[in-house]
Amino acid sequence: MLFSSPLYIFLFLPIVVSIYFWLNARRLVVAGKAWLVISSLFFYGYWDYHYLLLIVVSMLVNYALGNAISSAVAGSVDGRHRPPSKKAMLIFGVLFNLLLLSYFKYFDFFLANINVVFEQNFPMLDLLLPLAISFFTFQQIAYLVDSYRLETREYDFLNYCLFVTFFPQLIAGPIVHHSQMMPQFDSVWNRLLRWRNVAQGSFIFAMGLFKKIVIADSFAVWADQGFDSEQALSFFDAWGASLSYSFQLYYDFSGYCDMAIGAALLFNIRLPINFNSPYKALDIQDFWRRWHITLSNWLRDYLYIPLGGNRGKVSRTYINLFLTFLLGGLWHGAGWTFVVWGALHGMALCVHRLWTRAGFKMAAFPAWLSTFIFANVAWIFFRAESLEDSMRVLKGMAGINGIAFSSSYAEVWNQAVAPAFSVSAEPMLMPVILLYYLSCFATIAFFLPNALQIGGYLPYRGVWAFKRGAIALLFISGVLFYSLVAGIHTTPSTFLYFNF
Amino acid sequence: MPNLMRAKTFSLAYLFGVIAIGGLYYAAVDNLAVVQRTIDYSYRAFLLKASAPVSGKLIIDGGSSSIHGIDSRKIESRFGRLTINLGDNAKYPLAYKIHRLKPYLKASDTVLLTLEWNQYAEGNVFSKEYVDTVFDERGSNSFYYNDLPFLERVWFIFTKVPFLLAVERIKTLNGVDSDKENLDRGESFSLQQFYRRVQGGERGDSKRQAVVDIEAVRARLLSTSCDRYILQETIANDFTVSKGFIQNLKLLQDTEVATGARFIFIWPNVVDSVQNDCYQSPEAIARMPIYGEDIKRVVNAHGFDFLGSYEDSHFDKSCFFDTYYHLLQECWVERTDKLIEQMEVYGLAKSAVSGRDILPQLVSDYLKSLPVNQVQITDLLEQSTSPDNEEFVSGWANPEVWGRWSLGYESHVLITNIDVQAQRLRIKGRYHHGAEPTAVWVNGTNFGEYVLKDRTFDLQGVDIEGGVLELRFRHRNPKSPKELGLSGDTRKIKFGLDNISLLGPKG
């Protein structure tokens, strides 16, 4: 069930919200939580019920370990018990989660490489990647570490299940902390339907929905056309394809995050901000403070700092930085293209650190432009099926395959200019309308406030701010209606971050 | 916050907003996107409506198997009951066929359902072709929509009709370039054709000459064995009767109760191609007998009868017409005789009505009740779904629902017996990967290069005295969808010909 599907919007979400608050209004708080957990598991199992068992087992093991770690801590405090080795339990827990993730996500990648390097023919497992496994694994690792650090504890399995499975953030984040979520569910204030939150959440949800079904899905057509094309891409086609993907990903992921935040707000839950206009970033560090913020924070808190962070030698800091992003790349997918993408970002962050340490500065415009172009080029590896495909697009962007124009311009060129220069133009693959889309939606991404600012979730007081008036009303109604008919006869397009 | 709606009002108001927009959208599609023809495009739909007042008629319905294998006139002669054949395409939803029949059935009517195998294995499939033809500018299948009950219409529009298709149809049918003229011309054409067909005693059977290049047709089919072709959905559904089919049986029960008509099931015609391979795969040998019985049992359990066994309508390769479901006319006799025998054993009542006598009168009465526009202009080239349309001499792909794609750089059309009084030629088309002009020659005269989306040419100076119109098109830059990374289709296509027509003088 996609956030953008009519089933979710018109059936699942309203039913779950209504029954949740109906139960809470009758002071059936536990039943309300149980209802949310059951609904979330239904939401998860709707894709493939086979993996319900996996998430339930994962929760059971992590809950037991978290409890054991917390008890061990408590035991050590009151002095009545011999403190068990909580560190050993933490290591076991982290290993358990990583092994689970590795088995389902990386085993075939590992085998394929073994087969190539050692000329073997080990059969692949061909496992279907369980939905959201990367997200719930990281979330639970964070929980174990937080328990170890005495930053959180949970003795109620139902609460724990709610923390892991809460459906607005289950599938593709944001990656939340137990300490961020559970106080909100336990707040008496949050147990009543808050119409202000419903209005604000609906507006933010509609903004996200618009980004997904109107903008991202349109860019997807052109991105696929370029990346999946077997022919050599000309200059404009290659740039058209790469920019299309950059904006598809931007609007797809930010749309998803907006919908997650909007849906959670209906339950009076404020999810952490995950996405804050990353294409406005002035450097690559700034970019990672704006793109997938909760993942960046996770990598910083649970990987970079445990690796030593910047506490050791200077060279060690750079290695830690590079390794963090290399592994971050691999987290997104089991493939060399993701490794290269992570490595590129790791290198860029190292260069940025060297640059700032050396005291260099760059004016805002070239800083922004170089950051965006770097991100755009790196996304090519993120999107392409193979390194060869990435190089094919990059060659096109470098103009190695020549320049093509739209068919009508090519005609003018061939009749008026080509005879003089003996250079004829081929019609290009990308339609001219892409230029309008890029101009329009790039301008929005670069210059306008983002959906969370407009929706009042982030501070903003400009003219675009959400007001409960006729325009917002029409906007929400129009977008919700369009979601009803937009997907008919087209293959449902999943959110890109569901794959990670 | 002054001047702002209360949050509760706002939240409820947008819900009403969605309902209001949805209602407006439904009303727009319902009223503006579906062609409302006075005379249906389909001869079979026309026959069904014209013959509605008659009681005791026999209606054959199902996939194309029923119109390519059963001789309705012969059944009519034997039973003395007006018999019409409504079969069209097994990929059209059975539920909608039932809805279409319902308003025109009388208590003593009998419907023979010749369903093909996919209809037992799948629910109601709404293929792109089906939806497109419901909304096309001719109204090819618009009668299916127009005969739906209100809730079914709502469901259809909100679950099966792509938004862009609906908007495009609303724009085309109601825009400045109104298609009213086309529609009138189409209706006039239909009327003339249908008159001739009624006079000729046609009952909807598809009696066509044998395919000329039958070996090419066979060769094309070779990549898919008969069982793979006819049992694809059955195998995918593991030889299980689908829930969708069972739901359709319930709809049939309701229809039977509401109309008093009787529904009887008969098996589809299946014919071997190059070798005798239908029902011969190990899977089919092992499972088809049980599956056939399962279907019968389910059908019987819902109160309907089945005639014969599926092997009764299995023919060898000498009967092959153009697919595994179509029989050569020579084999219709055998199939029809067998069916008649089964119907007699079953006890189907005979009557003394002569369809040949009553149908012209019925049609005449039916037409009198309609406000038909008689227009002078005549459609020349109605696109046919027949792959052997002789007018398309070279450079054309097989027909799509809307027309044909050009193949390669040149395409050639030759139309004979045209109205020599015609003064203008209208060509309507579309383009793949960009509208690049097409060079046009008419009877050897170069007319220049044009984007042929909707172009009318003056025929003054063109020799059409012999009643022959030869059109040559030269296309720029044909490319295959595969080259463009759109699909695996390797055909190099460029221009799509929707329609060619001859017009009278301007005004």
HADDOCK unambig.tbl for C-alpha pairs under 7 A between the chains (distance, minus, plus):
assign (segid A and resid 195 and name CA) (segid B and resid 7 and name CA) 5.27 0.50 0.50
assign (segid A and resid 195 and name CA) (segid B and resid 8 and name CA) 5.19 0.50 0.50
assign (segid A and resid 196 and name CA) (segid B and resid 7 and name CA) 5.05 0.50 0.50
assign (segid A and resid 198 and name CA) (segid B and resid 11 and name CA) 6.66 0.50 0.50
assign (segid A and resid 199 and name CA) (segid B and resid 7 and name CA) 5.79 0.50 0.50
assign (segid A and resid 199 and name CA) (segid B and resid 10 and name CA) 6.67 0.50 0.50
assign (segid A and resid 199 and name CA) (segid B and resid 11 and name CA) 5.29 0.50 0.50
assign (segid A and resid 225 and name CA) (segid B and resid 485 and name CA) 5.70 0.50 0.50
assign (segid A and resid 225 and name CA) (segid B and resid 486 and name CA) 6.48 0.50 0.50
assign (segid A and resid 228 and name CA) (segid B and resid 485 and name CA) 5.75 0.50 0.50
assign (segid A and resid 229 and name CA) (segid B and resid 484 and name CA) 5.99 0.50 0.50
assign (segid A and resid 229 and name CA) (segid B and resid 485 and name CA) 4.02 0.50 0.50
assign (segid A and resid 230 and name CA) (segid B and resid 483 and name CA) 6.67 0.50 0.50
assign (segid A and resid 230 and name CA) (segid B and resid 485 and name CA) 6.25 0.50 0.50
assign (segid A and resid 231 and name CA) (segid B and resid 483 and name CA) 6.55 0.50 0.50
assign (segid A and resid 407 and name CA) (segid B and resid 434 and name CA) 6.68 0.50 0.50
assign (segid A and resid 429 and name CA) (segid B and resid 484 and name CA) 6.99 0.50 0.50
assign (segid A and resid 467 and name CA) (segid B and resid 4 and name CA) 6.83 0.50 0.50
assign (segid A and resid 468 and name CA) (segid B and resid 4 and name CA) 5.39 0.50 0.50
assign (segid A and resid 468 and name CA) (segid B and resid 5 and name CA) 5.50 0.50 0.50
assign (segid A and resid 468 and name CA) (segid B and resid 10 and name CA) 6.44 0.50 0.50
assign (segid A and resid 469 and name CA) (segid B and resid 4 and name CA) 5.94 0.50 0.50
assign (segid A and resid 469 and name CA) (segid B and resid 5 and name CA) 6.16 0.50 0.50
assign (segid A and resid 473 and name CA) (segid B and resid 14 and name CA) 5.34 0.50 0.50
assign (segid A and resid 474 and name CA) (segid B and resid 17 and name CA) 6.98 0.50 0.50
assign (segid A and resid 476 and name CA) (segid B and resid 14 and name CA) 6.46 0.50 0.50
assign (segid A and resid 477 and name CA) (segid B and resid 14 and name CA) 5.27 0.50 0.50
assign (segid A and resid 477 and name CA) (segid B and resid 15 and name CA) 6.77 0.50 0.50
assign (segid A and resid 477 and name CA) (segid B and resid 17 and name CA) 5.10 0.50 0.50
assign (segid A and resid 477 and name CA) (segid B and resid 18 and name CA) 4.54 0.50 0.50
assign (segid A and resid 478 and name CA) (segid B and resid 18 and name CA) 6.65 0.50 0.50
assign (segid A and resid 480 and name CA) (segid B and resid 18 and name CA) 6.55 0.50 0.50
assign (segid A and resid 481 and name CA) (segid B and resid 18 and name CA) 5.47 0.50 0.50
assign (segid A and resid 481 and name CA) (segid B and resid 21 and name CA) 6.84 0.50 0.50
assign (segid A and resid 481 and name CA) (segid B and resid 22 and name CA) 6.38 0.50 0.50
assign (segid A and resid 485 and name CA) (segid B and resid 158 and name CA) 6.16 0.50 0.50
assign (segid A and resid 485 and name CA) (segid B and resid 162 and name CA) 6.54 0.50 0.50
assign (segid A and resid 485 and name CA) (segid B and resid 163 and name CA) 5.63 0.50 0.50
assign (segid A and resid 486 and name CA) (segid B and resid 162 and name CA) 6.99 0.50 0.50
assign (segid A and resid 486 and name CA) (segid B and resid 163 and name CA) 6.07 0.50 0.50
assign (segid A and resid 488 and name CA) (segid B and resid 159 and name CA) 6.22 0.50 0.50
assign (segid A and resid 488 and name CA) (segid B and resid 160 and name CA) 5.95 0.50 0.50
assign (segid A and resid 488 and name CA) (segid B and resid 161 and name CA) 6.37 0.50 0.50
assign (segid A and resid 488 and name CA) (segid B and resid 162 and name CA) 4.98 0.50 0.50
assign (segid A and resid 489 and name CA) (segid B and resid 160 and name CA) 6.74 0.50 0.50
assign (segid A and resid 489 and name CA) (segid B and resid 162 and name CA) 5.93 0.50 0.50
